[in-house]
Amino acid sequence: MKQIKGLTIRLMREDDWASIIEVDRNITGKDRTPSWPQRASSHLRTYYPSLSFVAEVEGRVVGFILADIRGAEYALPLGGWIDSVGVDPEYQERGIGRKLIESCIEECHLKGIKARLMIKESDQHLQKFLVSIGFQRGEFTEFVKGFAG
Ligand SMILES: CC(C)(COP(=O)(O)OP(=O)(O)OC[C@H]1O[C@@H](n2cnc3c(N)ncnc32)[C@H](O)[C@@H]1OP(=O)(O)O)[C@@H](O)C(=O)NCCC(=O)NCCS
């Protein structure tokens, strides 16, 4: 794996939003719903300082992890829930995703909680990534029901 010179992982700041949205656009190839930037920035205002970090290479934001502390809703011990993690395609597979998640896990550890996230069962790429950095399956199974008429 190629290593990156000048890589810094730091806590996310409110003025990172434009860069984070750009990274997200580079990953997905589209703008998310108009509510995403608002949701993301209100997240930061609500939870700051939180478990959210950015990766910078020579001053440019190239990756992010957005997480907060939740759990009471599910009658579980509190956990550091990872909402999303993304690395600019130009910088993927160089250890940045791992470092972002490790920073979040370190913060969780200091707070005495575990890191958790939900992903699609069909997302093999993400499952491989998570297993390779040490995640194991948790205890949730989703149940869904539509209107039966
Ligand atoms: C998932 C993602 C964050 C990984 O970031 P990254 O910087 O490329 O990952 P890293 O280079 O840190 O890789 C960490 C480990 O995952 C493995 N990995 C990375 N990409 C992989 C792939 N495509 N398939 C299998 N394993 C992969 C690496 O081999 C590495 O394992 P190792 O340390 O044992 O060699 C990045 O691919 C991404 O932004 N994807 C799109 C957005 C997304 O799916 N986000 C998650 C949903 S919220």
The ligand as an SDF file (V2000), in Angstrom:
LIG
                    3D

 48 50  0  0  0  0  0  0  0  0999 V2000
  -14.5810    2.5980    2.3860 C   0  0  0  0  0  0  0  0  0  0  0  0
  -13.4860    3.6770    2.2620 C   0  0  0  0  0  0  0  0  0  0  0  0
  -13.7450    4.7830    3.2840 C   0  0  0  0  0  0  0  0  0  0  0  0
  -12.1120    3.0190    2.5290 C   0  0  0  0  0  0  0  0  0  0  0  0
  -11.1140    4.0380    2.5770 O   0  0  0  0  0  0  0  0  0  0  0  0
   -9.6360    3.7670    2.0660 P   0  0  0  0  0  0  0  0  0  0  0  0
   -8.8070    4.9220    2.4780 O   0  0  0  0  0  0  0  0  0  0  0  0
   -9.6590    3.4190    0.6240 O   0  0  0  0  0  0  0  0  0  0  0  0
   -9.2600    2.4340    2.8930 O   0  0  0  0  0  0  0  0  0  0  0  0
   -7.8080    2.0350    3.4330 P   0  0  0  0  0  0  0  0  0  0  0  0
   -6.7860    2.3070    2.3780 O   0  0  0  0  0  0  0  0  0  0  0  0
   -7.5840    2.6260    4.7750 O   0  0  0  0  0  0  0  0  0  0  0  0
   -7.9820    0.4630    3.5650 O   0  0  0  0  0  0  0  0  0  0  0  0
   -8.0810   -0.1760    4.8220 C   0  0  0  0  0  0  0  0  0  0  0  0
   -8.2060   -1.6600    4.6050 C   0  0  0  0  0  0  0  0  0  0  0  0
   -9.3620   -1.9510    3.8120 O   0  0  0  0  0  0  0  0  0  0  0  0
   -8.9870   -2.6830    2.6640 C   0  0  0  0  0  0  0  0  0  0  0  0
   -9.7040   -2.1940    1.4940 N   0  0  0  0  0  0  0  0  0  0  0  0
   -9.7480   -0.9320    1.0200 C   0  0  0  0  0  0  0  0  0  0  0  0
  -10.4460   -0.8920   -0.1160 N   0  0  0  0  0  0  0  0  0  0  0  0
  -10.8340   -2.1790   -0.3720 C   0  0  0  0  0  0  0  0  0  0  0  0
  -11.5560   -2.7940   -1.4220 C   0  0  0  0  0  0  0  0  0  0  0  0
  -11.9990   -2.1020   -2.4760 N   0  0  0  0  0  0  0  0  0  0  0  0
  -11.8100   -4.1120   -1.3260 N   0  0  0  0  0  0  0  0  0  0  0  0
  -11.3300   -4.8380   -0.3010 C   0  0  0  0  0  0  0  0  0  0  0  0
  -10.6180   -4.3170    0.7250 N   0  0  0  0  0  0  0  0  0  0  0  0
  -10.3730   -2.9980    0.6720 C   0  0  0  0  0  0  0  0  0  0  0  0
   -7.5190   -2.3890    2.4460 C   0  0  0  0  0  0  0  0  0  0  0  0
   -6.9140   -3.4590    1.7660 O   0  0  0  0  0  0  0  0  0  0  0  0
   -7.0020   -2.2150    3.8370 C   0  0  0  0  0  0  0  0  0  0  0  0
   -6.7140   -3.4550    4.4340 O   0  0  0  0  0  0  0  0  0  0  0  0
   -5.2340   -3.7680    4.9500 P   0  0  0  0  0  0  0  0  0  0  0  0
   -4.8620   -2.6450    5.8710 O   0  0  0  0  0  0  0  0  0  0  0  0
   -5.4040   -5.0920    5.5850 O   0  0  0  0  0  0  0  0  0  0  0  0
   -4.4030   -3.7640    3.6930 O   0  0  0  0  0  0  0  0  0  0  0  0
  -13.4290    4.2570    0.8200 C   0  0  0  0  0  0  0  0  0  0  0  0
  -13.2920    3.1830   -0.0910 O   0  0  0  0  0  0  0  0  0  0  0  0
  -14.6520    5.0700    0.4440 C   0  0  0  0  0  0  0  0  0  0  0  0
  -14.6900    6.2770    0.6680 O   0  0  0  0  0  0  0  0  0  0  0  0
  -15.6620    4.4130   -0.1530 N   0  0  0  0  0  0  0  0  0  0  0  0
  -16.8690    5.0840   -0.6290 C   0  0  0  0  0  0  0  0  0  0  0  0
  -17.7380    5.5620    0.4890 C   0  0  0  0  0  0  0  0  0  0  0  0
  -18.2280    4.4400    1.3630 C   0  0  0  0  0  0  0  0  0  0  0  0
  -18.5810    3.3570    0.9020 O   0  0  0  0  0  0  0  0  0  0  0  0
  -18.2590    4.7530    2.6620 N   0  0  0  0  0  0  0  0  0  0  0  0
  -18.7130    3.8380    3.6650 C   0  0  0  0  0  0  0  0  0  0  0  0
  -20.1760    3.9660    3.9250 C   0  0  0  0  0  0  0  0  0  0  0  0
  -20.5150    5.1450    5.1360 S   0  0  0  0  0  0  0  0  0  0  0  0
  1  2  1  0
  2  3  1  0
  2  4  1  0
  2 36  1  0
  4  5  1  0
  5  6  1  0
  6  7  2  0
  6  8  1  0
  6  9  1  0
  9 10  1  0
 10 11  2  0
 10 12  1  0
 10 13  1  0
 13 14  1  0
 14 15  1  0
 15 16  1  0
 15 30  1  0
 16 17  1  0
 17 18  1  0
 17 28  1  0
 18 19  1  0
 18 27  1  0
 19 20  2  0
 20 21  1  0
 21 22  1  0
 21 27  2  0
 22 23  1  0
 22 24  2  0
 24 25  1  0
 25 26  2  0
 26 27  1  0
 28 29  1  0
 28 30  1  0
 30 31  1  0
 31 32  1  0
 32 33  2  0
 32 34  1  0
 32 35  1  0
 36 37  1  0
 36 38  1  0
 38 39  2  0
 38 40  1  0
 40 41  1  0
 41 42  1  0
 42 43  1  0
 43 44  2  0
 43 45  1  0
 45 46  1  0
 46 47  1  0
 47 48  1  0
M  END
$$$$
